[in-house]
Amino acid sequence: METNVNTTPRQSITDLLVHAARHHSDSGIRYCLGGVEAAFQDQSHPELLDDALRVLGGLRAQGLRPQDKVVLILERPREFLTAFWAAVLGGFVPCPMAPVRGDSERWAAQLAHVDALLDRPLVITSASLGAELPPVDGLSVGILDRLYTAEPAEPHSAAPEDTALLVLTSGSTGNSKAVMLTHANLLASMAAKNGHHRLTAADTSLNWISFDHVAALLECHLLPLSTGSRQLHVEPSVVLAEPLEFLRLISRHDVTMTFTPNFLLGQLNSAAERLRDSGERLDLTRLRHIVSGGEAVVRTTGEAFLDHFAPYGMAPDALWPAFGMTETCAGSVYSRKTFPEVDLDSEFASLGTPVHGLRMRIADADDRELPEGEVGELQLAGPMVTRGYYNNPRATAEAFTADGWFRSGDLGRIDAGRLCLVGRSKDSVIVNGVNYFSHEIETSLEQLSGVAGSYVAAFPTRAPGADTEQLVIAFHPDVTEGDEAALYQVLTAVRSSVVMHWGFRPSVLLPLPKDAFPKTSLGKIQRSLMRRRLEAGDYDSHQRAVADLTWRMLGGYTAPASDTERALCEIYAEILDVDPDSVSAGANFFDLGGTSLDILRLRSRIAQRLGVTGLEIITVLRAPTVRALAARLTEQATSGTPAYDPIVPMQTSGTKTPLFCVHPGVGEVLVFVNLAKYFVGDRPFYALRARGFDKDEKPFATFEQMIDCYVDAIRARQPHGPYAIAGYSYGGVVAFEIAKVLRDQGERVDFVGSFNLPPHIKYRMDELDFTETAVNLAFFLSLIDKKQARELPGRLRGLPVEEQVIRLMDLAPPDRLAELDLDSQKFGDWAELANALTDLGRSYRPTGAVPSMSVFYAIPLRGTKQDWLDNELRRWDEHTTGPNRYIEVPGEHYTLMSPQHVASFQAILRRELDRALADADAHVAITTETEQSC
């Protein structure tokens, strides 16, 4: 059996690929196109080499020279690895970078920063991602598919000291650093790693981590390549959507080595009972070890994982807790075949011993080495340690001690030669293996109304036995003392913003007085001190006060009365990470913290636990409490479709004038879910949904019929004014017409809002045939990208409608279709409904007037924002008797209410609502007083 030993010294990592192509030509990489049941593609080592050399020809044609930088924004593993090796073979320096989807402003800032940092590199991306790239002045972009040449190019001979790879550190858009790793670093690391791993050509590795994470590229690609091992790569979404796919892939493809952070172990533990009950068989006997890094391994989590899956052949010593950093070429300290025996009395697993050549020491604040067993900063040295950060001499100098040791920023101790970490000296939080910097979270939350600036602290805590660190948000609420409704509203806004920006919930929210924030003489909050106080119980009374307030605002506790209600309480608790015993039968899914993304997980859990499939998203919106949803699930099996009601209560608390928001041109109201959460305790928020979604439900025949139906529904919910009406996109003119009818009926309408739409829509509606409408719907639902949305109408037009729908469905990501519960029939029906709404708009011409409009404008679908404002939106002035207000909001037409912008948008909208309604009340008061005096 051939091992990784070479007879000739390797000079660069190019030698790894060339050697694998020559000596392991029958092995290579398998790319899984989905879960275990999906198809896969195989690429042998010689094929990888040939593909990369042909892309190299295209890179050289771009004028690149050795040591020029190449940024790789590629999500599909095969595309990434081909481009990566093309750069390496040319002597260029690749730098992986993850796309920042859904936030073009942040993505543009990040691209501009990296463009300047790396001396104007070439950005290589796919055609679809290229269409999504935000505009950045001077950015040089190459599309991978266009770089292939007919003949392979000749590789460059790199020197060991040449930079082989740049890896961006975590950080905000302006301060990411680029870690320099030389060929010598990487070669030394691969050889040293395998002293622990002991891989051979007979092994198979599995990677599901994206390649902007250093472990994916080094631990799960370069290492197995250096030994001629077979590799398996799958996109992260496959495992994140269904953790059991991780084990299924291991079983199906005879995986012997893989990597995962601790949080996935916890998710697999939660899924173990479901796997056992299903009777599904797995074979994990070939799996030799799972390296677990990126965050601390909780001993009890690791033990439970090994115990749960032992019946499937999992070895009792298969889990290897490990430590590594980008600066140390990923894994560099491993607990090999010793967990959990060596950690029986510990909360966290120790991390083992260093690889050959790596030296580690624990030092005090003056960089003096401490004796074994004492806690201090972990410092590292060795041939696999970076020499610094590209184009950042200050950061490089700060990262090393005077005697050349790298400062890890981690606090730890060494016991009997084994590394144990006890914390970090850097201000960050690691949740589910991802590093979040405290200042980024704090800066975002400080923008919320009701949160005092410079009095926000984000820091980690970890409950005993928890699978991952948890986030604590301490803040000073800038609300009137004793105003519980206002405080609860701020608590909801803080929690919602964290969820929507970072995808996880804070475990503790602490509204504190200003004097509870310890600060240095320079005004910096001492987060570590606040963490110690929290864990010592100093904030217990504040936590109890928050829990009591939340309990009362949610209506207290009502015990579940049926098996279905009990199951839903458990499902709500599992998704929203709360105690199941605290979830009341009256608990509202969204008041507990659920978001639009969580609805998709809720549908999946209900199907698994209760066997109810096809649960409509609108059903959850209309019946969000445990009791109401349980009743709907029961009715679903015994009765037909309920009568049409356009009103969808998105949130019903608060005493201010309710806001009614009309759907956009696609007819659906899911877009309002995240916005409505910010109105908790403030004012009710109702959305109006188009007719035609439910079975045997006919779309509106005329524009006037739609308006009359909506007015009747609004008055049934709120019989008399004052009213507040708004609409998103197409819904803006519908809101205008609703306001006119209500005023004609003698009612007060104190607020009329249009979210980025002018009064004259006929010209746009005339442009939209079925093809354009279906493509726009697919883009709105993230089934296709921006480039495809521009190109597809011309390709699809002329085909039968059914064929157009099928082709759009073929382009859509399967996971996204599953999330939305869409198939060709459902999408086709939705497109027909959207087209019917478009037809209604073709005959619409605005007439009449209302007193005033509040027009919220963002980047339009085409043209500049200023042209859009001056030449289109200001035509609302023709249809009001008084002055209008034009209010700029962040984002683009389709993203102004998306997770990255909704916090800003809601603050602007709520301020404008409060102003308009207060002004109207004042005007009425003055008028009444004047009439009485006469």
N, C-alpha and C positions, 0 to 999 in steps of 0.2 A: 504494500500500500504506500503510495507516494505521499510524502509530507511536504511542508512548505520550504524545505531546505534547498538553497540554490548553491551551485558550485561556483558561480561568478558573482562578485559583489554587485549589488544594484546601485545605480547612480541616481535614478529618479523613479517616481511612481509609474512612469511610462513603462518601465521594465516589468511591472506587475501585470499589466494588460498584455504586453507582448509575450511574456512567459506563459500566461494562461492560454493565450490563443495557440501557441506552439505545442504546449505539453498537455493541455486539457481541452482539446478542441471539441470533444464530444460533450462537454459540460457548458454551462453558461447561466443565463438569467431567464426566469419564467415570470412574466408579467400577468397577474390576475386582473381581469377586467371587471371584477365584482366579487361577490362572495363565493363560497365554495362551489356553488352550483353554476357559476358563470363560466364563460369561456376564458381561455388564457392564450398568451402568445409566448413562444420560446425564441430566444436570441442566443445563439452560441457565442462563446468568447471570440472566435474568428469573425463572426458577423458583427459583433459590437465593435471590434477593431476596424473592420472595413467601413462600417457606417460612419464611425467617428472620423476616419481619414478622409472620407468623401465630404463631410461637413467642413473639415479643416480646409479643404480647397476653397470653399465658399468664404470662410473667414479670412483667408489670405487675400482673396479677391477684394475684401473690404479694406485692405491696406493695413491690417494688423501686423504688429511686429512682436517678437518675443518680449515677455513681461508686460505687454499691454493688458489692461483689465477687461474682463468680459462678465457682465452681470447676467445671471441665468434666472429668468422668471418663467418657470416651466413646472406645471403641476403633475403631468403624467410621467411616471417613473421612466418609461422608455425614452421619451423625449429628453428628459433631464440628463440621464446617464450618457446618451449619445452626444449631447452638446457639451457636457462636462469633459468627456474624454477628447472631443475635438479640440477644446481649448488647451487641455493639458498636453496633447500631442503636438500642438503648435508652439508650445512654450509660453502660451498666454496664461493669465491668472484668472481662473473662474471664481465668481463670487455668487453663491446662491442667495436668492431673495424671494420672499413670499409675497404674493399679491395682497393688496389691502382692498378687498372687495366691499362695495357698498359705502365707501367713504372716499370719494375722489379727491377731496381736499387734503386729507391726511396722506393718501397715496402720493399725490403730487408733491407734497412737502418732503416725504421720504425719498422719492425718486430724485428730487432736486438736491437733497443732502448727499445722497450716495453718488450722484453724478459729479458733484464738486469734490467730494472726498476722494474718489477713485480716478480723478483726472480725466473726466469725460469718457467713461468706458462705453463700449458697445453693449447694448442691452439685447439679449437674444430671448425671444418669446415665441409663443405659438400664434397662429393667425387669430384665433378666438380671443386670447388674452391681449394681443396687440390692439384689437379693436376696443378693449376696455381701458387701455392705458390713458391716464389723464394727460392733458397737454403740459409739457415741461419744455421751456425754451432751450433749444440746442441739444435735446436728448437724441442720441443716435440709437436707432432700433433696427434690428435684423430679425426677419421671420424665419424660423428654423427650417421649415419645408422648402424655402427658396434658396437655402445655402448649400444643398447637396450638389456635388459635381459628378460628372460621369465617371471620372477616374479617381482613385484614392491618391492623396497627397503624401509626400515624404515627411515623416515626423522630425521634429526638432530634438536635438540632444541637449537636455537641460543639465545644469550642474547641481550637485546636492544642496548647495547653499542658496539656489534660486528659490524665490517664493513660488510655491505650487498652488496655494489656495488661500483665499480670503474668506473669512466667515464673519458675518455681522453679528454683533452682540445684541441682546435685547436692549431696547431703549426707546425713548420718544423720537419723534420725527427728526429732531435736530441733533441728537447726541449719540446715535449708534456709532460704535467703533468697529473697525475692521481688523480682526485678529489675523496676523500673518503666520502661516504655517509653511515651512519650507519642505522641499523634497526630503531632506535629511530628517526633519521632524517626523514626517509621516512614515518613512521607512523604518525609523527607529521604533516608532510607536507600534507599527504592525508586527514587527518581530517580537517586541516586548509583550504585546497583548497575547500573542499566541503561546507564550510561555504559560499562561493561565488557561486559555481556551483549548489549546491543542487540537485545532481543527485540521482536517485532512481533506483530500479531494473527495472522500466518501461522504462528507457532511453536506447538509442543506440548511441554509439560514433563511429566516423570514424577517422582512421589514415592513412595517405599516406606518412609520413616522415620515413626515414630509422632509424633503432634503435640505431645507433651511436649518434643520436641527442637525448638529454635528454628528450625533450618534447614528443617524440614518446613513450618512455618507461614509463614515469611517468604520463604525462597529459592524454595520450590516451590509457594506459593499466592499470597501477596500480590504478589510480583513479577510472575508471569505474569498475575494479575488486573489489575494496573496497566497492562498493555499489551494487554489483551483477548485474550491467548493462550489456547489450549485447554490444559486440564490433565488429567492422568491420575493417579489415585491407587489404590494397591493396599496391602493390609495387609502389615506387615513379615514375617509368617510365610511368605508366598508366596516371597519372595526368599531368606530365611534358610534355608528348607528345600531350595531348589534354586536356587543362584546364577545358573544359566543363564536362569532365568525373567526376570531383569533385562534381558538382551539380547534375549530373545524378545519381551518387551513393547515394547522400543524398536523392534524390527523391525516388529512387527505393527501398531503404532499410529503410526508415522512420528514418533517422538519426536525433538525437536531439542535439548533441554536437560534435564539431570538432575543429581542430586547423589548422591554415595556416599562413605563413608569408605574409606581405603586397604585395610582388611582384606578388603573384598569384591573388590577388584582381585586380591589374592592368591588368593582362592578361585576366581575366574574363570580365572586363569592355570592353576590345578590342573585345572580342568574343560575346558580348551581341547582337549586331546588326545581326550577323550571326545566332545566335540562334533564334532571333525574325523572321528573314526572312524565316527560315526553317519551321516555324510552329510547331516545336517540343513542346510538353507540359511537364512541370515539376511541381511537387507538393512539395513546400518547406515549407508548413504550419506546419510541425512537428518540423522543425529546431528551436531550442530555442536560441542557441548562438554559435558563431564562435569566438574562442579565437585567436587573432592575435598577435604574438610575433616574436622574432628573429631579427626584425628590426623595425624602427619607422613606425607608420601608418600615412600616409599622409591624412589629413582630407578630402580633396577633392576627393581623391581616394576612401576612405571609404564611403563617402556620395554617390558618383556615383554608387558604388557597391550596396548599399542598394536601391537606386532608380531604377537601371536597373532591379533588380530581385524582386522588390516588386510585379509586376504583377503575379509572380509565387508563391506568398504566403510568401515571405521573410518578417519577422517581422522588423519594423523600428528600433528596439533596439537590433537586433541580433548580431551586431558586437561588440566584447569586446576587445579593445586594452589592452595589458598586458605587464608586465615585469617579467622576471625571468632569472636566470643563472643556470648553472650546479651546482654551489656552493650553490644555495638556493633551490635545488630540483625542478628546472624549475619554472613554474608560481607561483609567490608569491605576485604580485600586479596586481589587475584587475580593469578595468573601467567597472563595471557591470551595464548594462542597462542605461548608461548615455551618450553614444556616439550617435549622434554628438552634442547633445544640449549643453553640457558643454564646447565644443571646437569651437564654432561658429566663434570666432575671431582669431583662431590659425592656423598656417600652419600644425602643427603636433598634433595628438591626445595626450591628457594627458593620464597617465597610471593608474589612479585610486588610490585605497586605499589598504593597505597591508592586507594580510590574518591574521587571529587571531594568535597572538604569535610572529609575525615578527615586529621588531622595525626598523625604518629607520631614518637616520639623514643626514643632509648636513653639511659637515665639510670643514674648510679651510686647507691650506697647512700644518698647525701644528696640524691637527686633532681636532681643536676646533669647537664645533657645531655652525652653523650659524643661524641667525634668519630666520623665514619663508619668502620666496620670494627672498632670496639671493642665488646666484649660487655658488656651490662648488662640492666637490666629494660626491657621494652617498655612504653611509656606512650602513651596515646592521648587525643585530644581532637577534638571536632567535633559537628555537629548530630545525628548518629545515635548518640551516646554517652549512655547512661542518666544520669539525675540522681541515682540511688542506689537503695537497697533499702527497700521499704515497711515501715514500722513498725520500722525498725532503724537509728536514727541512728548508733549506734556503728560498725556495719559500713560505713555510707555514709562516715563520716568517715575510716575506715581505708583506704577504697578510692581516695581522691583525695589528690593532693599539695597542698601549700599554695597552689600556683599553678593548681590546678584540673585537672590531668591525671589520667586514670584509670590506676590501677596494674593491669596485666594479670596480673601474677604469672608471666609468661613471660620467659625469658632469651633474648636475641637480639642481632643486629647488623644494621646497614643497609649494604649494599654497592651502590654506584651507584644508590641510590634504591630498591633491592629489599630486602624484608624476608627475613631468614633467622633462624629460631628454632634455638636450640641446647639448650634444656632448659626446666625450670620451676623457679621458686622455691617453688611450692606443693607440699605433700606429697600427691601423688596418682599414680595409675597409669592410663594410657589403654590399654586392651586392646580391640581390635576396635571402636574408635570410642567406647567407653563409659568414662567417668571414674569410677574407684574411689578412694575416699579411704583412705589407708594406715591411719589410726587405726581405721576401721571393721573392716577385715580383722584387724588386730592384736587388737582387743578380742574379736572372735569366737574367734580361735584361743587366746587366753589362757584360755578356759573349758575347753579340752581337758585331760584328765588326762595328765600327762607333759610338759606345756609350762609352763615357769616364768613366772609373772606378771611383767610389766614388762620381760621380756627377749624380746620379739618385735618384729621389724622387717620391714615390708612395703615394698618399694621397686622401682622399675622398672629394667630394663636393656634394651638392644637390641643383639642380635648383628648384625654387619655383614650387610647385605642382608635383614634380617628385615622382614616385612610389617607388623608392629605391635610395640609395646612388649611386653615379657615380664615376668612377676611373679617377684620373688625373695622368698622367705620365709626369714629368718634367725631362729632361736629357740634358747633354751637348753633342752636336754632334761633334764627332772627325773626321771632314771632312774639306777639303780645303775651306776657306772662299770664298763665292760666287759660289760654285759648287752646283747648285740647284738640279741637277740630283742625286748627291750623298746624299744630304740631304733628298730628297724625298724617296730614297731607304732606308735610315735609318728609316724614319717615317713609311714606310710600314713594315719593319722588326719588329719594336717595336710593332706596332699594331697587326701584325700576331702572334707574339710570345705570347702576352697576351691572344689572342683569343684561340690559340691552347693549351696553358697550363692551362688556368682557365675557358675557355668557355664563356667569355663575352668580350665586346669591351670597351676599354678606351674611355671615352667621350671627353677627352681633351688631346692632345699631345702638350707639350711645349718644343721645342728646345730653350735652354737658354744659355747665356754666363756663364762662371764659377762664375763670381762675383755676379750672381743673385741667388746663392744658399747660404742662410744664414746658418752658421755653428756655433756650440758651440766651446768653447776653446779646446774641445776634438775631434773636427772634425765631430761631428754628425750634420746631416742636420736637421734644425728645420722645420719639415713638417707642424706643426700647423701654424707657421708664414707664410709659403708659401700659405697655404689654405686661410688665411685671406687676403693676398695680391691678390690672384686670385679673391676672391669674392668681393674685393674692386675695382676691375678693373685694377689693376697694370699691368696685363699681357695681356690686351686687344689687344695691338699692335702686340704682338707675336702670339696670336690666329688668328688675321686677316691675318698676314703674312703666317701662315700655311694654312689657308683657301684659300688664293690667289694662293699659290704654288700648292696646290692640284687641284684647279680649272683649272689651266693652264696645269698641267701634265695630267689631265683627258680629255683635249681637249676642255675645255670651255663648254658652255651650248647650247644644241639644243632642242627645244621644241618638245614634243611628238606630232605626227601627226595623230594618230588614237585612237579609244577607247581602242584597245588592248595595244598600247604603253603606254597610260595613266595608264591603270590598272597595267601594268608591272612596271612602275615607282613607283606606290604606293606600290606594293608588294616588290620591291627592298628596298624601304625606310623602310617599316615595319620590314623586316628581319634584315636589317643592321643598324637600329636605326639612320636614317638620315632624314632630312627634305624632304618630297616628292617633294616640289617645286624646290629642288636643284638637283634632279636626272635628268640627261640629257637623251635624246633618244639615245645618243652615249655612255652612261655610261656602262662600263664593270663591270659585277657582281663581278668579282674577284679583279679588281682594287679598287672597293669601299670597299673591305674588306671581301668578301665572301670566305668561306672555303669549303672543301669537305663535311663537315657536313651540311653546310647551303644549299647545293644543294638539300638535301633531304627535307628541309623545303620549299624551293622554289617550288619543284614539288607539294607538298601538297597544298600550297597557290594557285598555278595556277589551280589546279583541283577544288578548292573551288570557286575561283573568276571567272574563265573563262570556267569552265566545261570541260577542256582539261585533259583527263586521259591518263596514259601510256606514259607520257613525258620521253624520254630516257635521262639518265644522260649525255650520249655522246653528245646529242643535245645541252645541256647547255654548255658543254665544247667547242663545235665548234661554237656556236652562243651566246656568253656571254653578248653581249650588248642588251639593250632594243630593239633597232630597228631590229637587226639581229634575236633575239629570236622571236619577234612578227611576222617577216616574216616567220620563220620556223613553228610557230604555225599555221599560215594561210596556208602554203604549205602542212602541215601535213594532212589537211582536203581535199586538192584538188589534190595532186600529190603523186607519189609513192616514194620509197626509193631512195635517191640520189646515184650516182655512188660512189664506194669505193675509199676512199682516206685515206691512213694510217696516214697521218700527222694530228695531233691535236694541234693547236696553244694554248699552255697553257698560254703564255704571250708574247707579241710581241714588247715591248718597249726596248730601249737600242741600242747602236751603236756598241757594241763589237760582236765578232764572235758568231753566234747563237750556242746553244747547242741542239743536237738531242739526245733524250733518248729513248731507246727501251724497250718495255713492258717486264714484267716478264713472267713466264711460264703460267700464267692464261690468258694472252693476253690483258688484260685491262690496262688502263692508269690512273685511278682515284688516284692511289697511288702517282702520281707525282704532284697533284694539290697543296698541301701545300708547297712542295719544290719549285715549279715554282714561288710562290709569292715573294720569296726572290731575284729573278732576275729582278724585276721591275726596269726599268731605267738603268739596267746594260747590259744585253744581252737577245735577244729573246730565248725562251725556247719552243722547239717543242717535242711532244711525238709521238711515233709510235705505233699504235694500230693494233692488228692482224686482219686478214680478217676472216669473218665468223660469226660476231655478228648480222648483219642485215638480214632481211628476204631474202631468196633465194640467199644468199651470201655464196659461197663455200669456205671452208678453203684452205690454200695452199696445193698443192699436193706434193711438194718437198721443201727441205731446200733451194736449189738454187733458186727456184721460189720466195720464200719469200725474199731472199737477193736482187735479181734483182728488185723486186717490190719496196722495201724500198729505194734502191739506186736511182731509177728513181724518186721516190717521193721527196727524199731529193734534188736532182738536179733541180727538177721543182721549189722547194721553194728557193733554193740557188744554182744557176747554177755553181758556181766555188768556190774553196776553198780560204783560208784555212777552213777546217772543224773541228768541235769538236763533237765526237760521243761517247756515253756511253750507258750502258745497265745495268738493274737491274736483278740480278739472271740469269735466262735463257737468258735474253737479253744481257748479257755480251759477249757471244760467237757470237751472232748475230751482235753486234757492231763491234767486231773484224773482222768478214767477210765483213761487209760493208766497213770498213776502207781499207781492202785489195783491194776490187774492185775499190774503188775511186782512190786509188794510182795507180792501173793498168791503170786507165783511164787518168793518168797524173796529178791528182789533189793532192794538199797538204792536208794532214790530220795531224793536229798538236796536237790533243788530242784524245786518245782512253782510255776509262775508263770502268772498270768492278766493279760493286757493289756486292762484296762478292760471286763471282763464279769463279772456276778454268776453264782452257781450255778444260779439258777432262770431258764431261758430259754424255758420253754413258753409263757408269756403273750406274749412277743415273737414267737415263732415262729407262734403262732396269729393274730397280726395280719398276717402276711406271706402273702398269696396270690401267685399268679404275677405279677400286675401290680405289687404292691409290690416283690417281689423283683427283677423286671426293671428297674424304675425305680431302685431302690437300686444295682443293678449299674451302670447307666448313669451314675449320679452318682459312684460309686466310681471309675469309669474316666474321669471328667471329660468325659463325652459330653454332659451336661446340667448346668445350674447348680442352686444350692440352691433357688431359687424354683420352677424347673420340677419339681424333685424333690418339692416339697410339693404342687404343683397337678396334676401329670400323673396320679397314680393315679385320681383321681375322673373324669378325662376319658377315660382309656383302659379302665377297668374295664367289662366288658360287651361290648367289641369282641372279635372272634376273636383268638386268640393271635398268629397271623401278622400281623394288622393292627396289633396293639400294637407288635410288633417293628419293623415297617416305619416306623411313626410316630416311634419313638424314633430310628431310624437317620436319618430325614429331619431331625431336630433336631440331630444330632451334627455337629460341625465336620469337614469332609472330611479336613483335614490330620491330625486326631487319629485318625480311622478308619484312615487310611493308616499312621500310626505303629504302631498296634496290629494292623494287618493284619486288620481286622474288616469283615465284611459282614453282611447280614441273617441269612444261614444260620448263620455262626459265632456271632454274638451270640445268636441264638435258642437255639442248642445250649448255649451257656454259661449263659444264663438258666434253661434247663430243668435243667441240672446244679445250679445254685445253689438252684433251687426244690426239687430232690430232697434236697439237704442240709437245707433248711428243714423238709421233711417228716419227716426223721429226728429233728429236734429237737423236733417237736411232741409226741412221746411221751416225751421225756426228762424224768426226775425224778431229781435227785441223791440218792444214798444213800451210806452209808458215810462213811469219813473217811480223811484222810492226816494225818501229824503236823502239818504247817503249810503255809501258802500265802504266797507273795509276790504281792500284788495291786497292780498299777500302774494308777493312775487318772488320767484326763484329763477334759476337758469332755465331758459325755455328749451323745448325739444330741438329747436334750430334757431340760428341767429344769435345776436348778442342780447344780454339782459337789458341794456339800455334801449335798444331798438324795440324790444318786446314791450317795455314799459311805455315808451313815448308813442309808439305807433299802433299798439294793439290794446294794452290794458287801460290806457287813459281814455279810451272810448266809452268807458263806464260813465265819464262825465256827462255824456249825452243823455244818460238815463237816470239822473238824480237831480233833485231840486236844490240840494245843498252841496257843500264841498265834500269830496271823497278823501279817504286816507289811503295812501299807497305805502305799504310796509314791506321792506326787504327782509327775506328770510334765507337762512343758509340752505345749500344743497341745490339739486336739480329738480326738474318737474316730477320725476318718478321717485326721488329720494328725500324730498323735504320732510316726510314723516317716517323715514327709515330709522333704524336704531341709532345711527350716529348723529342724526339731526333732530330727532323728536324732542329731546330735552330742551333744546334751544327754541324749537318751533312752539312747543306748548307754552313756554314762558311768554313769548311774544304774543301768542293768541290770547292767553288768559289776561294779560295786561290790557290788550285792546278791547276784549270783551268787558272787563271791569270798567274801563274808561267810557266806552260807548253807552253802557247801561246806566252808569252813574250820571253821565251828561243828559241822557234822556229823562231820568228821574228829576234832575234839577230843572230841566226845561218845563216838564209837566208841573212841577211845584210852583215855578215862577208864573206860568200861565194861569194856574188855578188861583194863585194869590191875586194876580192882576184882575181876573174876572170877578173875584169876590169883592175887591176894593171898588169895582165899578158898580 
